[in-house]
Amino acid sequence: MTLQLSTGLVVGLVLGAVVGLIVGFLLGMVSSLKKRKLTGKKSQAQKLLNLAMKEENRTKQLKLLAQILDKYPHSEWADKALEQAMKSKKEG
């Protein structure tokens, strides 16, 4: 007994594999770009927070913390900035 595959089946399998690879590659690229963008924002917010923590002038420190809250409102850095601002207000 010999098994014969139709030409259409083989062509369909090859085309499906090629299209699947292309779609997977494109989705991977989009996901990678989103991660880089989020990482960039995170590092900028972290830099601002570190700068605010080093600032000795309370007014300037609060301005830097406010920038974090304005630019990155739904991030962990906004939460940390808010905590620091509250501590600073209690101390002053």
C-alpha positions in Angstrom: 0.0 0.0 0.0 1.4 3.4 -0.9 0.1 6.7 0.4 -0.2 9.5 -2.0 -0.5 13.1 -0.9 -2.3 15.4 -3.2 -0.4 18.4 -4.6 -3.0 20.8 -3.1 -2.5 19.4 0.4 1.3 19.8 0.2 1.0 23.3 -1.2 -1.5 24.3 1.5 0.7 23.0 4.2 3.7 24.9 2.9 1.8 28.1 2.4 0.2 27.8 5.9 3.7 27.3 7.4 5.1 30.4 5.6 2.1 32.6 6.5 2.3 31.4 10.1 6.0 32.2 10.3 5.5 35.7 8.9 2.6 36.5 11.2 4.5 35.2 14.2 7.5 37.3 13.3 5.4 40.4 12.9 3.7 39.9 16.3 7.0 39.3 18.0 8.4 42.6 16.5 5.3 44.6 17.7 5.6 43.0 21.2 9.3 43.8 21.4 8.7 47.5 20.4 6.0 47.8 23.1 8.4 46.4 25.8 11.2 48.8 24.8 8.8 51.7 25.0 7.6 50.7 28.4 11.1 50.1 29.6 12.1 53.6 28.4 9.3 55.2 30.2 10.1 53.3 33.4 13.7 54.4 33.4 12.8 58.0 32.8 10.4 57.9 35.7 12.9 56.2 37.9 15.5 58.9 37.0 13.1 61.6 37.9 12.3 59.9 41.2 16.0 59.5 42.0 16.7 63.1 41.2 13.8 64.2 43.5 15.1 62.0 46.3 18.5 63.7 46.1 17.1 67.2 45.9 17.5 69.1 49.2 15.2 72.0 48.4 11.7 70.8 49.4 9.9 73.0 46.8 12.1 71.7 43.9 11.6 68.1 45.2 7.8 68.5 45.2 7.9 69.9 41.6 9.9 66.9 40.4 7.5 64.5 42.2 4.6 66.3 40.6 6.2 65.8 37.2 6.3 62.1 37.8 2.6 62.1 38.8 1.7 64.1 35.6 3.8 62.1 33.1 3.3 58.6 34.5 0.0 58.6 36.5 -0.7 54.9 36.4 2.7 53.5 37.2 4.5 52.2 40.3 6.7 55.3 40.1 3.7 57.6 40.5 2.8 55.6 43.7 6.4 56.0 45.0 6.4 59.7 44.1 3.1 60.2 46.0 4.4 58.4 49.0 7.6 60.6 49.0 5.5 63.8 48.6 3.4 62.8 51.6 6.5 62.1 53.7 8.0 65.4 52.6 4.8 67.3 53.5 4.7 65.7 57.0 8.3 66.5 57.6 8.0 70.2 56.5 
